[in-house]
Amino acid sequence: MAKQRRKADFPSKICVVCGRPFQWRKKWADCWQEVKYCSDRCRRRRSQSSR
């Protein structure tokens, strides 16, 4: 049986919009280098503020 990882062991980043730290998620496993925003809300807010 595989050893489980603790949440603190996963990498984290800082959201470029809100400045909050966010953790790695399994759905981002293939594109973690390209992830910049912690949520869809921050991604939408970033596009609105650049207009």
mmCIF file as gemmi writes it, N, C-alpha and C atoms, coordinates in Angstrom:
data_model
loop_
_atom_site.group_PDB
_atom_site.id
_atom_site.type_symbol
_atom_site.label_atom_id
_atom_site.label_alt_id
_atom_site.label_comp_id
_atom_site.label_asym_id
_atom_site.label_entity_id
_atom_site.label_seq_id
_atom_site.pdbx_PDB_ins_code
_atom_site.Cartn_x
_atom_site.Cartn_y
_atom_site.Cartn_z
_atom_site.occupancy
_atom_site.B_iso_or_equiv
_atom_site.pdbx_formal_charge
_atom_site.auth_seq_id
_atom_site.auth_asym_id
_atom_site.pdbx_PDB_model_num
ATOM 1 N N . MET Axp A 1 ? 0.84 -1.182 0 1 0 ? 1 A 1
ATOM 2 C CA . MET Axp A 1 ? 0 0 0 1 0 ? 1 A 1
ATOM 3 C C . MET Axp A 1 ? 0.892 1.254 0 1 0 ? 1 A 1
ATOM 4 N N . ALA Axp A 2 ? 0.509 2.232 -0.78 1 0 ? 2 A 1
ATOM 5 C CA . ALA Axp A 2 ? 1.301 3.461 -0.915 1 0 ? 2 A 1
ATOM 6 C C . ALA Axp A 2 ? 1.18 4.326 0.339 1 0 ? 2 A 1
ATOM 7 N N . LYS Axp A 3 ? 2.265 4.986 0.651 1 0 ? 3 A 1
ATOM 8 C CA . LYS Axp A 3 ? 2.279 5.888 1.798 1 0 ? 3 A 1
ATOM 9 C C . LYS Axp A 3 ? 1.591 7.195 1.416 1 0 ? 3 A 1
ATOM 10 N N . GLN Axp A 4 ? 0.677 7.649 2.245 1 0 ? 4 A 1
ATOM 11 C CA . GLN Axp A 4 ? -0.044 8.889 1.95 1 0 ? 4 A 1
ATOM 12 C C . GLN Axp A 4 ? 0.825 10.096 2.28 1 0 ? 4 A 1
ATOM 13 N N . ARG Axp A 5 ? 0.662 11.146 1.476 1 0 ? 5 A 1
ATOM 14 C CA . ARG Axp A 5 ? 1.4 12.391 1.702 1 0 ? 5 A 1
ATOM 15 C C . ARG Axp A 5 ? 0.54 13.334 2.532 1 0 ? 5 A 1
ATOM 16 N N . ARG Axp A 6 ? 1.204 14.104 3.357 1 0 ? 6 A 1
ATOM 17 C CA . ARG Axp A 6 ? 0.497 15.119 4.129 1 0 ? 6 A 1
ATOM 18 C C . ARG Axp A 6 ? 0.284 16.353 3.261 1 0 ? 6 A 1
ATOM 19 N N . LYS Axp A 7 ? -0.725 17.12 3.581 1 0 ? 7 A 1
ATOM 20 C CA . LYS Axp A 7 ? -1.028 18.325 2.808 1 0 ? 7 A 1
ATOM 21 C C . LYS Axp A 7 ? 0.143 19.304 2.806 1 0 ? 7 A 1
ATOM 22 N N . ALA Axp A 8 ? 0.874 19.347 3.893 1 0 ? 8 A 1
ATOM 23 C CA . ALA Axp A 8 ? 2.01 20.259 4.001 1 0 ? 8 A 1
ATOM 24 C C . ALA Axp A 8 ? 3.154 19.856 3.081 1 0 ? 8 A 1
ATOM 25 N N . ASP Axp A 9 ? 3.174 18.619 2.603 1 0 ? 9 A 1
ATOM 26 C CA . ASP Axp A 9 ? 4.238 18.14 1.727 1 0 ? 9 A 1
ATOM 27 C C . ASP Axp A 9 ? 4.051 18.561 0.271 1 0 ? 9 A 1
ATOM 28 N N . PHE Axp A 10 ? 2.861 19.001 -0.102 1 0 ? 10 A 1
ATOM 29 C CA . PHE Axp A 10 ? 2.599 19.392 -1.478 1 0 ? 10 A 1
ATOM 30 C C . PHE Axp A 10 ? 3.157 20.785 -1.745 1 0 ? 10 A 1
ATOM 31 N N . PRO Axp A 11 ? 3.56 21.066 -2.992 1 0 ? 11 A 1
ATOM 32 C CA . PRO Axp A 11 ? 4.076 22.403 -3.307 1 0 ? 11 A 1
ATOM 33 C C . PRO Axp A 11 ? 2.967 23.451 -3.257 1 0 ? 11 A 1
ATOM 34 N N . SER Axp A 12 ? 3.357 24.684 -3.083 1 0 ? 12 A 1
ATOM 35 C CA . SER Axp A 12 ? 2.377 25.766 -3.058 1 0 ? 12 A 1
ATOM 36 C C . SER Axp A 12 ? 2.889 26.93 -3.886 1 0 ? 12 A 1
ATOM 37 N N . LYS Axp A 13 ? 1.977 27.825 -4.244 1 0 ? 13 A 1
ATOM 38 C CA . LYS Axp A 13 ? 2.288 29.036 -4.997 1 0 ? 13 A 1
ATOM 39 C C . LYS Axp A 13 ? 1.487 30.18 -4.413 1 0 ? 13 A 1
ATOM 40 N N . ILE Axp A 14 ? 1.794 31.39 -4.858 1 0 ? 14 A 1
ATOM 41 C CA . ILE Axp A 14 ? 1.057 32.588 -4.461 1 0 ? 14 A 1
ATOM 42 C C . ILE Axp A 14 ? 0.234 33.051 -5.662 1 0 ? 14 A 1
ATOM 43 N N . CYS Axp A 15 ? -1.04 33.3 -5.456 1 0 ? 15 A 1
ATOM 44 C CA . CYS Axp A 15 ? -1.935 33.768 -6.524 1 0 ? 15 A 1
ATOM 45 C C . CYS Axp A 15 ? -1.513 35.176 -6.95 1 0 ? 15 A 1
ATOM 46 N N . VAL Axp A 16 ? -1.419 35.414 -8.264 1 0 ? 16 A 1
ATOM 47 C CA . VAL Axp A 16 ? -0.976 36.722 -8.759 1 0 ? 16 A 1
ATOM 48 C C . VAL Axp A 16 ? -2.046 37.801 -8.604 1 0 ? 16 A 1
ATOM 49 N N . VAL Axp A 17 ? -3.302 37.422 -8.365 1 0 ? 17 A 1
ATOM 50 C CA . VAL Axp A 17 ? -4.379 38.397 -8.223 1 0 ? 17 A 1
ATOM 51 C C . VAL Axp A 17 ? -4.621 38.759 -6.76 1 0 ? 17 A 1
ATOM 52 N N . CYS Axp A 18 ? -4.891 37.757 -5.923 1 0 ? 18 A 1
ATOM 53 C CA . CYS Axp A 18 ? -5.255 38.035 -4.534 1 0 ? 18 A 1
ATOM 54 C C . CYS Axp A 18 ? -4.076 37.942 -3.572 1 0 ? 18 A 1
ATOM 55 N N . GLY Axp A 19 ? -2.969 37.344 -3.999 1 0 ? 19 A 1
ATOM 56 C CA . GLY Axp A 19 ? -1.792 37.259 -3.15 1 0 ? 19 A 1
ATOM 57 C C . GLY Axp A 19 ? -1.835 36.176 -2.096 1 0 ? 19 A 1
ATOM 58 N N . ARG Axp A 20 ? -2.835 35.33 -2.125 1 0 ? 20 A 1
ATOM 59 C CA . ARG Axp A 20 ? -2.955 34.254 -1.136 1 0 ? 20 A 1
ATOM 60 C C . ARG Axp A 20 ? -2.208 33.009 -1.612 1 0 ? 20 A 1
ATOM 61 N N . PRO Axp A 21 ? -1.667 32.26 -0.678 1 0 ? 21 A 1
ATOM 62 C CA . PRO Axp A 21 ? -1.017 31.001 -1.054 1 0 ? 21 A 1
ATOM 63 C C . PRO Axp A 21 ? -2.062 29.932 -1.371 1 0 ? 21 A 1
ATOM 64 N N . PHE Axp A 22 ? -1.751 29.073 -2.337 1 0 ? 22 A 1
ATOM 65 C CA . PHE Axp A 22 ? -2.634 27.948 -2.631 1 0 ? 22 A 1
ATOM 66 C C . PHE Axp A 22 ? -1.803 26.708 -2.883 1 0 ? 22 A 1
ATOM 67 N N . GLN Axp A 23 ? -2.386 25.549 -2.589 1 0 ? 23 A 1
ATOM 68 C CA . GLN Axp A 23 ? -1.699 24.274 -2.654 1 0 ? 23 A 1
ATOM 69 C C . GLN Axp A 23 ? -1.907 23.594 -4.005 1 0 ? 23 A 1
ATOM 70 N N . TRP Axp A 24 ? -0.998 22.682 -4.315 1 0 ? 24 A 1
ATOM 71 C CA . TRP Axp A 24 ? -1.084 21.823 -5.486 1 0 ? 24 A 1
ATOM 72 C C . TRP Axp A 24 ? -2.357 20.987 -5.408 1 0 ? 24 A 1
ATOM 73 N N . ARG Axp A 25 ? -2.997 20.779 -6.538 1 0 ? 25 A 1
ATOM 74 C CA . ARG Axp A 25 ? -4.184 19.914 -6.61 1 0 ? 25 A 1
ATOM 75 C C . ARG Axp A 25 ? -3.947 18.852 -7.673 1 0 ? 25 A 1
ATOM 76 N N . LYS Axp A 26 ? -4.584 17.723 -7.489 1 0 ? 26 A 1
ATOM 77 C CA . LYS Axp A 26 ? -4.383 16.612 -8.418 1 0 ? 26 A 1
ATOM 78 C C . LYS Axp A 26 ? -4.777 16.981 -9.847 1 0 ? 26 A 1
ATOM 79 N N . LYS Axp A 27 ? -5.808 17.806 -10.008 1 0 ? 27 A 1
ATOM 80 C CA . LYS Axp A 27 ? -6.234 18.192 -11.354 1 0 ? 27 A 1
ATOM 81 C C . LYS Axp A 27 ? -5.198 19.068 -12.053 1 0 ? 27 A 1
ATOM 82 N N . TRP Axp A 28 ? -4.265 19.65 -11.299 1 0 ? 28 A 1
ATOM 83 C CA . TRP Axp A 28 ? -3.203 20.467 -11.872 1 0 ? 28 A 1
ATOM 84 C C . TRP Axp A 28 ? -1.912 19.693 -12.06 1 0 ? 28 A 1
ATOM 85 N N . ALA Axp A 29 ? -1.94 18.392 -11.913 1 0 ? 29 A 1
ATOM 86 C CA . ALA Axp A 29 ? -0.721 17.579 -11.962 1 0 ? 29 A 1
ATOM 87 C C . ALA Axp A 29 ? 0.031 17.757 -13.279 1 0 ? 29 A 1
ATOM 88 N N . ASP Axp A 30 ? -0.671 17.848 -14.385 1 0 ? 30 A 1
ATOM 89 C CA . ASP Axp A 30 ? -0.035 17.951 -15.704 1 0 ? 30 A 1
ATOM 90 C C . ASP Axp A 30 ? 0.363 19.37 -16.086 1 0 ? 30 A 1
ATOM 91 N N . CYS Axp A 31 ? -0.196 20.374 -15.41 1 0 ? 31 A 1
ATOM 92 C CA . CYS Axp A 31 ? 0.062 21.76 -15.823 1 0 ? 31 A 1
ATOM 93 C C . CYS Axp A 31 ? 0.435 22.671 -14.653 1 0 ? 31 A 1
ATOM 94 N N . TRP Axp A 32 ? 1.048 22.136 -13.625 1 0 ? 32 A 1
ATOM 95 C CA . TRP Axp A 32 ? 1.37 22.911 -12.424 1 0 ? 32 A 1
ATOM 96 C C . TRP Axp A 32 ? 2.252 24.127 -12.722 1 0 ? 32 A 1
ATOM 97 N N . GLN Axp A 33 ? 3.151 24.026 -13.694 1 0 ? 33 A 1
ATOM 98 C CA . GLN Axp A 33 ? 4.03 25.146 -14.017 1 0 ? 33 A 1
ATOM 99 C C . GLN Axp A 33 ? 3.259 26.333 -14.588 1 0 ? 33 A 1
ATOM 100 N N . GLU Axp A 34 ? 2.143 26.081 -15.278 1 0 ? 34 A 1
ATOM 101 C CA . GLU Axp A 34 ? 1.362 27.148 -15.903 1 0 ? 34 A 1
ATOM 102 C C . GLU Axp A 34 ? 0.308 27.748 -14.984 1 0 ? 34 A 1
ATOM 103 N N . VAL Axp A 35 ? 0.028 27.131 -13.84 1 0 ? 35 A 1
ATOM 104 C CA . VAL Axp A 35 ? -1.021 27.61 -12.94 1 0 ? 35 A 1
ATOM 105 C C . VAL Axp A 35 ? -0.566 28.9 -12.274 1 0 ? 35 A 1
ATOM 106 N N . LYS Axp A 36 ? -1.399 29.961 -12.382 1 0 ? 36 A 1
ATOM 107 C CA . LYS Axp A 36 ? -1.077 31.266 -11.803 1 0 ? 36 A 1
ATOM 108 C C . LYS Axp A 36 ? -2.124 31.729 -10.801 1 0 ? 36 A 1
ATOM 109 N N . TYR Axp A 37 ? -3.344 31.232 -10.936 1 0 ? 37 A 1
ATOM 110 C CA . TYR Axp A 37 ? -4.461 31.729 -10.147 1 0 ? 37 A 1
ATOM 111 C C . TYR Axp A 37 ? -4.993 30.641 -9.236 1 0 ? 37 A 1
ATOM 112 N N . CYS Axp A 38 ? -5.459 31.03 -8.051 1 0 ? 38 A 1
ATOM 113 C CA . CYS Axp A 38 ? -5.936 30.061 -7.071 1 0 ? 38 A 1
ATOM 114 C C . CYS Axp A 38 ? -7.354 29.569 -7.376 1 0 ? 38 A 1
ATOM 115 N N . SER Axp A 39 ? -8.099 30.33 -8.176 1 0 ? 39 A 1
ATOM 116 C CA . SER Axp A 39 ? -9.494 29.963 -8.436 1 0 ? 39 A 1
ATOM 117 C C . SER Axp A 39 ? -9.965 30.563 -9.763 1 0 ? 39 A 1
ATOM 118 N N . ASP Axp A 40 ? -11.121 30.123 -10.204 1 0 ? 40 A 1
ATOM 119 C CA . ASP Axp A 40 ? -11.724 30.697 -11.409 1 0 ? 40 A 1
ATOM 120 C C . ASP Axp A 40 ? -12.077 32.166 -11.186 1 0 ? 40 A 1
ATOM 121 N N . ARG Axp A 41 ? -12.481 32.488 -9.98 1 0 ? 41 A 1
ATOM 122 C CA . ARG Axp A 41 ? -12.832 33.868 -9.66 1 0 ? 41 A 1
ATOM 123 C C . ARG Axp A 41 ? -11.634 34.803 -9.861 1 0 ? 41 A 1
ATOM 124 N N . CYS Axp A 42 ? -10.469 34.392 -9.383 1 0 ? 42 A 1
ATOM 125 C CA . CYS Axp A 42 ? -9.268 35.216 -9.565 1 0 ? 42 A 1
ATOM 126 C C . CYS Axp A 42 ? -8.874 35.296 -11.035 1 0 ? 42 A 1
ATOM 127 N N . ARG Axp A 43 ? -9.059 34.219 -11.774 1 0 ? 43 A 1
ATOM 128 C CA . ARG Axp A 43 ? -8.74 34.255 -13.203 1 0 ? 43 A 1
ATOM 129 C C . ARG Axp A 43 ? -9.637 35.249 -13.925 1 0 ? 43 A 1
ATOM 130 N N . ARG Axp A 44 ? -10.922 35.286 -13.582 1 0 ? 44 A 1
ATOM 131 C CA . ARG Axp A 44 ? -11.844 36.253 -14.191 1 0 ? 44 A 1
ATOM 132 C C . ARG Axp A 44 ? -11.51 37.677 -13.761 1 0 ? 44 A 1
ATOM 133 N N . ARG Axp A 45 ? -11.184 37.874 -12.504 1 0 ? 45 A 1
ATOM 134 C CA . ARG Axp A 45 ? -10.854 39.214 -12.014 1 0 ? 45 A 1
ATOM 135 C C . ARG Axp A 45 ? -9.604 39.75 -12.685 1 0 ? 45 A 1
ATOM 136 N N . ARG Axp A 46 ? -8.637 38.896 -12.971 1 0 ? 46 A 1
ATOM 137 C CA . ARG Axp A 46 ? -7.399 39.325 -13.638 1 0 ? 46 A 1
ATOM 138 C C . ARG Axp A 46 ? -7.697 39.832 -15.035 1 0 ? 46 A 1
ATOM 139 N N . SER Axp A 47 ? -8.564 39.148 -15.771 1 0 ? 47 A 1
ATOM 140 C CA . SER Axp A 47 ? -8.872 39.57 -17.128 1 0 ? 47 A 1
ATOM 141 C C . SER Axp A 47 ? -9.693 40.861 -17.15 1 0 ? 47 A 1
ATOM 142 N N . GLN Axp A 48 ? -10.503 41.094 -16.129 1 0 ? 48 A 1
ATOM 143 C CA . GLN Axp A 48 ? -11.285 42.313 -16.065 1 0 ? 48 A 1
ATOM 144 C C . GLN Axp A 48 ? -10.429 43.52 -15.718 1 0 ? 48 A 1
ATOM 145 N N . SER Axp A 49 ? -9.441 43.34 -14.873 1 0 ? 49 A 1
ATOM 146 C CA . SER Axp A 49 ? -8.619 44.476 -14.435 1 0 ? 49 A 1
ATOM 147 C C . SER Axp A 49 ? -7.617 44.917 -15.492 1 0 ? 49 A 1
ATOM 148 N N . SER Axp A 50 ? -7.324 44.051 -16.47 1 0 ? 50 A 1
ATOM 149 C CA . SER Axp A 50 ? -6.356 44.422 -17.5 1 0 ? 50 A 1
ATOM 150 C C . SER Axp A 50 ? -6.977 45.176 -18.67 1 0 ? 50 A 1
ATOM 151 N N . ARG Axp A 51 ? -8.279 45.379 -18.659 1 0 ? 51 A 1
ATOM 152 C CA . ARG Axp A 51 ? -8.95 46.086 -19.753 1 0 ? 51 A 1
ATOM 153 C C . ARG Axp A 51 ? -8.796 47.566 -19.63 1 0 ? 51 A 1
